Amino acid sequence: MKDVIAYLSAVSPLTDGLQVALYNTVRKIEIRRLRVLHSRPDVCTNLYFIEKGLLCCYDLDKDSDRQYCTWAMEERNIVTCVNSFDTSLPSTESILAVEDSVLWTIDRPQLETLTRSYPEFQHIRLRLTEHYHVQSRNMDAWRRRPPEQFFAWLEAAYPSLVTRLPNRHLASLMGIRESTLYGIKRALYEMKRNKRKK
């Protein structure tokens, strides 16, 4: 729980009252690798803070009936199935634990109670919404670029994520075939090796 407090405090200072309310509200859960945290079409009613581990979210393409990865998040991130959480409608997304994970969770009614009761929490919620909105827009923009450029950006912006995420999930996140990702990685490896030789 200390990680949650530290994360939120970095956005904006927390009053003692809000810290106590968080300790009394947020609960800890642990999920094993390759277990599903949330399944479609259930309504997603919870937010999750990742203390340890790695999660992926998969949506369903209605035209092809195939799954694709919409996001992958590691420690010190807050995640949910956004559309379902915001609208209380059945989710088209599922969340998978890629690694053994330790999470802290709060449901929608609890979140709204904290927002009404603590003005500073409303400010934190707004700042975090803006942060993840920008992050999502950046990811979508880079997906439209050639995969070699997208991979280079991911490697620079999220090096730990690129290292930890298995290739099938990373390829899905990038919107490419796994064989294409192997080719990109091999080409980069050869380029770096040739540079070391010079």
Biotite code that builds the C-alpha atoms (Angstrom):
import biotite.structure as struc

atoms = struc.array([
    struc.Atom([0.000, 0.000, 0.000], chain_id="A", res_id=1, res_name="MET", atom_name="CA", element="C"),
    struc.Atom([2.973, 2.317, 0.528], chain_id="A", res_id=2, res_name="LYS", atom_name="CA", element="C"),
    struc.Atom([3.618, 2.217, -3.229], chain_id="A", res_id=3, res_name="ASP", atom_name="CA", element="C"),
    struc.Atom([0.076, 3.434, -3.925], chain_id="A", res_id=4, res_name="VAL", atom_name="CA", element="C"),
    struc.Atom([0.443, 6.338, -1.470], chain_id="A", res_id=5, res_name="ILE", atom_name="CA", element="C"),
    struc.Atom([3.856, 7.253, -2.907], chain_id="A", res_id=6, res_name="ALA", atom_name="CA", element="C"),
    struc.Atom([2.536, 7.132, -6.479], chain_id="A", res_id=7, res_name="TYR", atom_name="CA", element="C"),
    struc.Atom([-0.464, 9.356, -5.751], chain_id="A", res_id=8, res_name="LEU", atom_name="CA", element="C"),
    struc.Atom([1.608, 11.710, -3.582], chain_id="A", res_id=9, res_name="SER", atom_name="CA", element="C"),
    struc.Atom([3.969, 12.275, -6.514], chain_id="A", res_id=10, res_name="ALA", atom_name="CA", element="C"),
    struc.Atom([0.984, 13.621, -8.462], chain_id="A", res_id=11, res_name="VAL", atom_name="CA", element="C"),
    struc.Atom([-0.264, 15.845, -5.626], chain_id="A", res_id=12, res_name="SER", atom_name="CA", element="C"),
    struc.Atom([0.154, 15.883, -1.828], chain_id="A", res_id=13, res_name="PRO", atom_name="CA", element="C"),
    struc.Atom([-2.331, 13.729, 0.124], chain_id="A", res_id=14, res_name="LEU", atom_name="CA", element="C"),
    struc.Atom([-3.980, 14.874, 3.338], chain_id="A", res_id=15, res_name="THR", atom_name="CA", element="C"),
    struc.Atom([-3.830, 12.546, 6.331], chain_id="A", res_id=16, res_name="ASP", atom_name="CA", element="C"),
    struc.Atom([-7.574, 11.984, 5.986], chain_id="A", res_id=17, res_name="GLY", atom_name="CA", element="C"),
    struc.Atom([-7.273, 10.828, 2.383], chain_id="A", res_id=18, res_name="LEU", atom_name="CA", element="C"),
    struc.Atom([-4.378, 8.519, 3.237], chain_id="A", res_id=19, res_name="GLN", atom_name="CA", element="C"),
    struc.Atom([-6.450, 6.884, 5.995], chain_id="A", res_id=20, res_name="VAL", atom_name="CA", element="C"),
    struc.Atom([-9.419, 6.551, 3.624], chain_id="A", res_id=21, res_name="ALA", atom_name="CA", element="C"),
    struc.Atom([-7.210, 4.882, 1.016], chain_id="A", res_id=22, res_name="LEU", atom_name="CA", element="C"),
    struc.Atom([-5.795, 2.437, 3.569], chain_id="A", res_id=23, res_name="TYR", atom_name="CA", element="C"),
    struc.Atom([-9.364, 1.553, 4.596], chain_id="A", res_id=24, res_name="ASN", atom_name="CA", element="C"),
    struc.Atom([-10.666, 1.232, 1.040], chain_id="A", res_id=25, res_name="THR", atom_name="CA", element="C"),
    struc.Atom([-8.035, -0.174, -1.315], chain_id="A", res_id=26, res_name="VAL", atom_name="CA", element="C"),
    struc.Atom([-7.491, -3.932, -1.140], chain_id="A", res_id=27, res_name="ARG", atom_name="CA", element="C"),
    struc.Atom([-4.580, -6.114, -2.192], chain_id="A", res_id=28, res_name="LYS", atom_name="CA", element="C"),
    struc.Atom([-4.902, -9.014, -4.613], chain_id="A", res_id=29, res_name="ILE", atom_name="CA", element="C"),
    struc.Atom([-2.363, -11.375, -6.148], chain_id="A", res_id=30, res_name="GLU", atom_name="CA", element="C"),
    struc.Atom([-2.754, -13.054, -9.511], chain_id="A", res_id=31, res_name="ILE", atom_name="CA", element="C"),
    struc.Atom([-0.618, -15.767, -11.024], chain_id="A", res_id=32, res_name="ARG", atom_name="CA", element="C"),
    struc.Atom([1.049, -15.631, -14.436], chain_id="A", res_id=33, res_name="ARG", atom_name="CA", element="C"),
    struc.Atom([-1.292, -16.271, -17.401], chain_id="A", res_id=34, res_name="LEU", atom_name="CA", element="C"),
    struc.Atom([-4.425, -15.930, -15.256], chain_id="A", res_id=35, res_name="ARG", atom_name="CA", element="C"),
    struc.Atom([-7.208, -13.673, -16.510], chain_id="A", res_id=36, res_name="VAL", atom_name="CA", element="C"),
    struc.Atom([-7.877, -10.692, -14.254], chain_id="A", res_id=37, res_name="LEU", atom_name="CA", element="C"),
    struc.Atom([-10.957, -9.510, -16.150], chain_id="A", res_id=38, res_name="HIS", atom_name="CA", element="C"),
    struc.Atom([-12.988, -11.342, -18.796], chain_id="A", res_id=39, res_name="SER", atom_name="CA", element="C"),
    struc.Atom([-15.210, -10.003, -21.537], chain_id="A", res_id=40, res_name="ARG", atom_name="CA", element="C"),
    struc.Atom([-18.186, -9.418, -21.612], chain_id="A", res_id=41, res_name="PRO", atom_name="CA", element="C"),
    struc.Atom([-18.319, -8.761, -17.853], chain_id="A", res_id=42, res_name="ASP", atom_name="CA", element="C"),
    struc.Atom([-18.630, -5.135, -16.799], chain_id="A", res_id=43, res_name="VAL", atom_name="CA", element="C"),
    struc.Atom([-15.270, -3.905, -15.497], chain_id="A", res_id=44, res_name="CYS", atom_name="CA", element="C"),
    struc.Atom([-15.956, -2.277, -12.127], chain_id="A", res_id=45, res_name="THR", atom_name="CA", element="C"),
    struc.Atom([-12.399, -1.978, -10.771], chain_id="A", res_id=46, res_name="ASN", atom_name="CA", element="C"),
    struc.Atom([-9.219, 0.042, -11.133], chain_id="A", res_id=47, res_name="LEU", atom_name="CA", element="C"),
    struc.Atom([-5.923, -1.763, -10.476], chain_id="A", res_id=48, res_name="TYR", atom_name="CA", element="C"),
    struc.Atom([-2.598, -0.311, -9.354], chain_id="A", res_id=49, res_name="PHE", atom_name="CA", element="C"),
    struc.Atom([0.318, -2.584, -10.308], chain_id="A", res_id=50, res_name="ILE", atom_name="CA", element="C"),
    struc.Atom([2.754, -2.918, -7.410], chain_id="A", res_id=51, res_name="GLU", atom_name="CA", element="C"),
    struc.Atom([4.557, -5.858, -9.025], chain_id="A", res_id=52, res_name="LYS", atom_name="CA", element="C"),
    struc.Atom([4.122, -7.628, -12.314], chain_id="A", res_id=53, res_name="GLY", atom_name="CA", element="C"),
    struc.Atom([2.984, -7.086, -15.881], chain_id="A", res_id=54, res_name="LEU", atom_name="CA", element="C"),
    struc.Atom([-0.533, -6.987, -17.364], chain_id="A", res_id=55, res_name="LEU", atom_name="CA", element="C"),
    struc.Atom([-1.860, -6.943, -20.945], chain_id="A", res_id=56, res_name="CYS", atom_name="CA", element="C"),
    struc.Atom([-5.277, -5.883, -22.192], chain_id="A", res_id=57, res_name="CYS", atom_name="CA", element="C"),
    struc.Atom([-6.821, -7.607, -25.227], chain_id="A", res_id=58, res_name="TYR", atom_name="CA", element="C"),
    struc.Atom([-9.751, -6.292, -27.255], chain_id="A", res_id=59, res_name="ASP", atom_name="CA", element="C"),
    struc.Atom([-11.751, -8.128, -29.908], chain_id="A", res_id=60, res_name="LEU", atom_name="CA", element="C"),
    struc.Atom([-11.777, -6.985, -33.530], chain_id="A", res_id=61, res_name="ASP", atom_name="CA", element="C"),
    struc.Atom([-15.435, -7.249, -34.572], chain_id="A", res_id=62, res_name="LYS", atom_name="CA", element="C"),
    struc.Atom([-14.617, -7.625, -38.284], chain_id="A", res_id=63, res_name="ASP", atom_name="CA", element="C"),
    struc.Atom([-12.052, -10.417, -37.994], chain_id="A", res_id=64, res_name="SER", atom_name="CA", element="C"),
    struc.Atom([-13.139, -11.832, -34.606], chain_id="A", res_id=65, res_name="ASP", atom_name="CA", element="C"),
    struc.Atom([-9.452, -11.793, -33.588], chain_id="A", res_id=66, res_name="ARG", atom_name="CA", element="C"),
    struc.Atom([-7.938, -10.511, -30.354], chain_id="A", res_id=67, res_name="GLN", atom_name="CA", element="C"),
    struc.Atom([-5.337, -7.754, -30.322], chain_id="A", res_id=68, res_name="TYR", atom_name="CA", element="C"),
    struc.Atom([-3.341, -6.159, -27.503], chain_id="A", res_id=69, res_name="CYS", atom_name="CA", element="C"),
    struc.Atom([-4.444, -2.593, -26.718], chain_id="A", res_id=70, res_name="THR", atom_name="CA", element="C"),
    struc.Atom([-2.005, -1.936, -23.862], chain_id="A", res_id=71, res_name="TRP", atom_name="CA", element="C"),
    struc.Atom([0.690, -3.544, -21.727], chain_id="A", res_id=72, res_name="ALA", atom_name="CA", element="C"),
    struc.Atom([1.527, -2.078, -18.320], chain_id="A", res_id=73, res_name="MET", atom_name="CA", element="C"),
    struc.Atom([4.139, -2.768, -15.675], chain_id="A", res_id=74, res_name="GLU", atom_name="CA", element="C"),
    struc.Atom([4.770, -1.535, -12.135], chain_id="A", res_id=75, res_name="GLU", atom_name="CA", element="C"),
    struc.Atom([3.564, 1.899, -10.976], chain_id="A", res_id=76, res_name="ARG", atom_name="CA", element="C"),
    struc.Atom([0.650, 2.087, -13.389], chain_id="A", res_id=77, res_name="ASN", atom_name="CA", element="C"),
    struc.Atom([-3.102, 2.178, -12.873], chain_id="A", res_id=78, res_name="ILE", atom_name="CA", element="C"),
    struc.Atom([-5.135, 0.059, -15.300], chain_id="A", res_id=79, res_name="VAL", atom_name="CA", element="C"),
    struc.Atom([-8.688, -0.920, -16.161], chain_id="A", res_id=80, res_name="THR", atom_name="CA", element="C"),
    struc.Atom([-10.900, -1.684, -19.159], chain_id="A", res_id=81, res_name="CYS", atom_name="CA", element="C"),
    struc.Atom([-11.533, 2.003, -19.734], chain_id="A", res_id=82, res_name="VAL", atom_name="CA", element="C"),
    struc.Atom([-14.714, 2.005, -21.815], chain_id="A", res_id=83, res_name="ASN", atom_name="CA", element="C"),
    struc.Atom([-16.495, -0.518, -19.619], chain_id="A", res_id=84, res_name="SER", atom_name="CA", element="C"),
    struc.Atom([-15.326, 1.122, -16.384], chain_id="A", res_id=85, res_name="PHE", atom_name="CA", element="C"),
    struc.Atom([-16.460, 4.568, -17.546], chain_id="A", res_id=86, res_name="ASP", atom_name="CA", element="C"),
    struc.Atom([-19.834, 3.505, -18.992], chain_id="A", res_id=87, res_name="THR", atom_name="CA", element="C"),
    struc.Atom([-20.738, 0.457, -16.852], chain_id="A", res_id=88, res_name="SER", atom_name="CA", element="C"),
    struc.Atom([-21.445, -1.413, -20.088], chain_id="A", res_id=89, res_name="LEU", atom_name="CA", element="C"),
    struc.Atom([-20.254, -4.956, -20.913], chain_id="A", res_id=90, res_name="PRO", atom_name="CA", element="C"),
    struc.Atom([-16.560, -4.999, -21.714], chain_id="A", res_id=91, res_name="SER", atom_name="CA", element="C"),
    struc.Atom([-15.126, -5.974, -25.079], chain_id="A", res_id=92, res_name="THR", atom_name="CA", element="C"),
    struc.Atom([-11.717, -6.323, -23.381], chain_id="A", res_id=93, res_name="GLU", atom_name="CA", element="C"),
    struc.Atom([-9.958, -8.885, -21.199], chain_id="A", res_id=94, res_name="SER", atom_name="CA", element="C"),
    struc.Atom([-6.963, -8.300, -18.916], chain_id="A", res_id=95, res_name="ILE", atom_name="CA", element="C"),
    struc.Atom([-4.281, -10.984, -18.633], chain_id="A", res_id=96, res_name="LEU", atom_name="CA", element="C"),
    struc.Atom([-1.474, -11.304, -16.101], chain_id="A", res_id=97, res_name="ALA", atom_name="CA", element="C"),
    struc.Atom([1.675, -11.846, -18.173], chain_id="A", res_id=98, res_name="VAL", atom_name="CA", element="C"),
    struc.Atom([3.723, -12.281, -14.971], chain_id="A", res_id=99, res_name="GLU", atom_name="CA", element="C"),
    struc.Atom([2.862, -13.113, -11.371], chain_id="A", res_id=100, res_name="ASP", atom_name="CA", element="C"),
    struc.Atom([1.415, -9.813, -10.176], chain_id="A", res_id=101, res_name="SER", atom_name="CA", element="C"),
    struc.Atom([0.604, -7.954, -6.962], chain_id="A", res_id=102, res_name="VAL", atom_name="CA", element="C"),
    struc.Atom([-2.193, -5.430, -7.409], chain_id="A", res_id=103, res_name="LEU", atom_name="CA", element="C"),
    struc.Atom([-4.158, -2.926, -5.332], chain_id="A", res_id=104, res_name="TRP", atom_name="CA", element="C"),
    struc.Atom([-7.763, -2.437, -6.381], chain_id="A", res_id=105, res_name="THR", atom_name="CA", element="C"),
    struc.Atom([-10.696, -0.111, -5.815], chain_id="A", res_id=106, res_name="ILE", atom_name="CA", element="C"),
    struc.Atom([-14.185, -0.327, -7.330], chain_id="A", res_id=107, res_name="ASP", atom_name="CA", element="C"),
    struc.Atom([-16.166, 2.425, -9.050], chain_id="A", res_id=108, res_name="ARG", atom_name="CA", element="C"),
    struc.Atom([-18.493, 3.327, -6.122], chain_id="A", res_id=109, res_name="PRO", atom_name="CA", element="C"),
    struc.Atom([-15.499, 3.572, -3.760], chain_id="A", res_id=110, res_name="GLN", atom_name="CA", element="C"),
    struc.Atom([-13.655, 5.740, -6.272], chain_id="A", res_id=111, res_name="LEU", atom_name="CA", element="C"),
    struc.Atom([-16.613, 8.104, -6.574], chain_id="A", res_id=112, res_name="GLU", atom_name="CA", element="C"),
    struc.Atom([-16.941, 8.354, -2.779], chain_id="A", res_id=113, res_name="THR", atom_name="CA", element="C"),
    struc.Atom([-13.284, 9.342, -2.449], chain_id="A", res_id=114, res_name="LEU", atom_name="CA", element="C"),
    struc.Atom([-13.662, 11.886, -5.266], chain_id="A", res_id=115, res_name="THR", atom_name="CA", element="C"),
    struc.Atom([-16.664, 13.518, -3.585], chain_id="A", res_id=116, res_name="ARG", atom_name="CA", element="C"),
    struc.Atom([-15.111, 13.488, -0.109], chain_id="A", res_id=117, res_name="SER", atom_name="CA", element="C"),
    struc.Atom([-11.568, 14.705, -0.879], chain_id="A", res_id=118, res_name="TYR", atom_name="CA", element="C"),
    struc.Atom([-11.006, 17.615, -3.309], chain_id="A", res_id=119, res_name="PRO", atom_name="CA", element="C"),
    struc.Atom([-7.312, 16.738, -3.648], chain_id="A", res_id=120, res_name="GLU", atom_name="CA", element="C"),
    struc.Atom([-8.290, 13.279, -4.878], chain_id="A", res_id=121, res_name="PHE", atom_name="CA", element="C"),
    struc.Atom([-10.428, 14.855, -7.586], chain_id="A", res_id=122, res_name="GLN", atom_name="CA", element="C"),
    struc.Atom([-7.347, 16.795, -8.709], chain_id="A", res_id=123, res_name="HIS", atom_name="CA", element="C"),
    struc.Atom([-5.208, 13.629, -8.709], chain_id="A", res_id=124, res_name="ILE", atom_name="CA", element="C"),
    struc.Atom([-7.845, 11.765, -10.696], chain_id="A", res_id=125, res_name="ARG", atom_name="CA", element="C"),
    struc.Atom([-7.932, 14.531, -13.318], chain_id="A", res_id=126, res_name="LEU", atom_name="CA", element="C"),
    struc.Atom([-4.135, 14.656, -13.622], chain_id="A", res_id=127, res_name="ARG", atom_name="CA", element="C"),
    struc.Atom([-3.895, 10.877, -14.037], chain_id="A", res_id=128, res_name="LEU", atom_name="CA", element="C"),
    struc.Atom([-6.700, 10.831, -16.619], chain_id="A", res_id=129, res_name="THR", atom_name="CA", element="C"),
    struc.Atom([-4.786, 13.442, -18.618], chain_id="A", res_id=130, res_name="GLU", atom_name="CA", element="C"),
    struc.Atom([-1.546, 11.457, -18.284], chain_id="A", res_id=131, res_name="HIS", atom_name="CA", element="C"),
    struc.Atom([-3.042, 8.206, -19.574], chain_id="A", res_id=132, res_name="TYR", atom_name="CA", element="C"),
    struc.Atom([-4.951, 10.013, -22.324], chain_id="A", res_id=133, res_name="HIS", atom_name="CA", element="C"),
    struc.Atom([-1.695, 11.483, -23.657], chain_id="A", res_id=134, res_name="VAL", atom_name="CA", element="C"),
    struc.Atom([0.052, 8.118, -23.296], chain_id="A", res_id=135, res_name="GLN", atom_name="CA", element="C"),
    struc.Atom([-2.715, 6.405, -25.266], chain_id="A", res_id=136, res_name="SER", atom_name="CA", element="C"),
    struc.Atom([-2.626, 9.020, -28.026], chain_id="A", res_id=137, res_name="ARG", atom_name="CA", element="C"),
    struc.Atom([1.163, 8.694, -28.338], chain_id="A", res_id=138, res_name="ASN", atom_name="CA", element="C"),
    struc.Atom([0.879, 4.926, -28.611], chain_id="A", res_id=139, res_name="MET", atom_name="CA", element="C"),
    struc.Atom([-1.809, 5.179, -31.302], chain_id="A", res_id=140, res_name="ASP", atom_name="CA", element="C"),
    struc.Atom([0.261, 7.719, -33.250], chain_id="A", res_id=141, res_name="ALA", atom_name="CA", element="C"),
    struc.Atom([3.375, 5.517, -33.231], chain_id="A", res_id=142, res_name="TRP", atom_name="CA", element="C"),
    struc.Atom([1.344, 2.454, -34.287], chain_id="A", res_id=143, res_name="ARG", atom_name="CA", element="C"),
    struc.Atom([0.715, 4.239, -37.598], chain_id="A", res_id=144, res_name="ARG", atom_name="CA", element="C"),
    struc.Atom([4.437, 4.528, -38.318], chain_id="A", res_id=145, res_name="ARG", atom_name="CA", element="C"),
    struc.Atom([6.624, 1.801, -39.831], chain_id="A", res_id=146, res_name="PRO", atom_name="CA", element="C"),
    struc.Atom([7.090, -1.021, -37.301], chain_id="A", res_id=147, res_name="PRO", atom_name="CA", element="C"),
    struc.Atom([10.862, -0.482, -37.151], chain_id="A", res_id=148, res_name="GLU", atom_name="CA", element="C"),
    struc.Atom([10.281, 3.096, -35.973], chain_id="A", res_id=149, res_name="GLN", atom_name="CA", element="C"),
    struc.Atom([7.552, 2.029, -33.555], chain_id="A", res_id=150, res_name="PHE", atom_name="CA", element="C"),
    struc.Atom([9.827, -0.601, -32.020], chain_id="A", res_id=151, res_name="PHE", atom_name="CA", element="C"),
    struc.Atom([12.691, 1.895, -31.669], chain_id="A", res_id=152, res_name="ALA", atom_name="CA", element="C"),
    struc.Atom([10.334, 4.318, -29.905], chain_id="A", res_id=153, res_name="TRP", atom_name="CA", element="C"),
    struc.Atom([9.032, 1.606, -27.566], chain_id="A", res_id=154, res_name="LEU", atom_name="CA", element="C"),
    struc.Atom([12.587, 0.517, -26.768], chain_id="A", res_id=155, res_name="GLU", atom_name="CA", element="C"),
    struc.Atom([13.538, 4.117, -25.895], chain_id="A", res_id=156, res_name="ALA", atom_name="CA", element="C"),
    struc.Atom([10.346, 5.043, -24.028], chain_id="A", res_id=157, res_name="ALA", atom_name="CA", element="C"),
    struc.Atom([9.612, 1.711, -22.297], chain_id="A", res_id=158, res_name="TYR", atom_name="CA", element="C"),
    struc.Atom([12.835, -0.341, -22.265], chain_id="A", res_id=159, res_name="PRO", atom_name="CA", element="C"),
    struc.Atom([11.816, -2.583, -19.381], chain_id="A", res_id=160, res_name="SER", atom_name="CA", element="C"),
    struc.Atom([8.460, -3.342, -20.985], chain_id="A", res_id=161, res_name="LEU", atom_name="CA", element="C"),
    struc.Atom([10.066, -4.297, -24.303], chain_id="A", res_id=162, res_name="VAL", atom_name="CA", element="C"),
    struc.Atom([12.513, -6.592, -22.492], chain_id="A", res_id=163, res_name="THR", atom_name="CA", element="C"),
    struc.Atom([9.899, -8.295, -20.309], chain_id="A", res_id=164, res_name="ARG", atom_name="CA", element="C"),
    struc.Atom([6.980, -8.616, -22.712], chain_id="A", res_id=165, res_name="LEU", atom_name="CA", element="C"),
    struc.Atom([6.926, -11.956, -24.582], chain_id="A", res_id=166, res_name="PRO", atom_name="CA", element="C"),
    struc.Atom([7.155, -11.554, -28.351], chain_id="A", res_id=167, res_name="ASN", atom_name="CA", element="C"),
    struc.Atom([3.579, -12.631, -29.093], chain_id="A", res_id=168, res_name="ARG", atom_name="CA", element="C"),
    struc.Atom([2.193, -9.933, -26.800], chain_id="A", res_id=169, res_name="HIS", atom_name="CA", element="C"),
    struc.Atom([4.652, -7.305, -28.049], chain_id="A", res_id=170, res_name="LEU", atom_name="CA", element="C"),
    struc.Atom([3.864, -8.112, -31.680], chain_id="A", res_id=171, res_name="ALA", atom_name="CA", element="C"),
    struc.Atom([0.135, -7.877, -30.974], chain_id="A", res_id=172, res_name="SER", atom_name="CA", element="C"),
    struc.Atom([0.631, -4.531, -29.205], chain_id="A", res_id=173, res_name="LEU", atom_name="CA", element="C"),
    struc.Atom([2.507, -3.270, -32.260], chain_id="A", res_id=174, res_name="MET", atom_name="CA", element="C"),
    struc.Atom([-0.113, -4.607, -34.672], chain_id="A", res_id=175, res_name="GLY", atom_name="CA", element="C"),
    struc.Atom([2.353, -6.817, -36.558], chain_id="A", res_id=176, res_name="ILE", atom_name="CA", element="C"),
    struc.Atom([3.067, -10.504, -37.032], chain_id="A", res_id=177, res_name="ARG", atom_name="CA", element="C"),
    struc.Atom([5.429, -12.196, -34.608], chain_id="A", res_id=178, res_name="GLU", atom_name="CA", element="C"),
    struc.Atom([7.702, -13.109, -37.519], chain_id="A", res_id=179, res_name="SER", atom_name="CA", element="C"),
    struc.Atom([7.951, -9.397, -38.429], chain_id="A", res_id=180, res_name="THR", atom_name="CA", element="C"),
    struc.Atom([8.986, -8.585, -34.870], chain_id="A", res_id=181, res_name="LEU", atom_name="CA", element="C"),
    struc.Atom([11.670, -11.289, -34.985], chain_id="A", res_id=182, res_name="TYR", atom_name="CA", element="C"),
    struc.Atom([12.990, -9.719, -38.181], chain_id="A", res_id=183, res_name="GLY", atom_name="CA", element="C"),
    struc.Atom([13.138, -6.252, -36.606], chain_id="A", res_id=184, res_name="ILE", atom_name="CA", element="C"),
    struc.Atom([14.948, -7.560, -33.539], chain_id="A", res_id=185, res_name="LYS", atom_name="CA", element="C"),
    struc.Atom([17.398, -9.549, -35.653], chain_id="A", res_id=186, res_name="ARG", atom_name="CA", element="C"),
    struc.Atom([18.171, -6.538, -37.861], chain_id="A", res_id=187, res_name="ALA", atom_name="CA", element="C"),
    struc.Atom([18.771, -4.330, -34.809], chain_id="A", res_id=188, res_name="LEU", atom_name="CA", element="C"),
    struc.Atom([20.993, -6.984, -33.224], chain_id="A", res_id=189, res_name="TYR", atom_name="CA", element="C"),
    struc.Atom([23.080, -7.246, -36.405], chain_id="A", res_id=190, res_name="GLU", atom_name="CA", element="C"),
    struc.Atom([23.359, -3.465, -36.664], chain_id="A", res_id=191, res_name="MET", atom_name="CA", element="C"),
    struc.Atom([24.551, -3.154, -33.049], chain_id="A", res_id=192, res_name="LYS", atom_name="CA", element="C"),
    struc.Atom([27.025, -6.014, -33.492], chain_id="A", res_id=193, res_name="ARG", atom_name="CA", element="C"),
    struc.Atom([28.486, -4.426, -36.607], chain_id="A", res_id=194, res_name="ASN", atom_name="CA", element="C"),
    struc.Atom([28.904, -1.108, -34.782], chain_id="A", res_id=195, res_name="LYS", atom_name="CA", element="C"),
    struc.Atom([30.823, -2.850, -31.981], chain_id="A", res_id=196, res_name="ARG", atom_name="CA", element="C"),
    struc.Atom([33.203, -4.384, -34.536], chain_id="A", res_id=197, res_name="LYS", atom_name="CA", element="C"),
    struc.Atom([34.168, -0.986, -35.987], chain_id="A", res_id=198, res_name="LYS", atom_name="CA", element="C"),
])
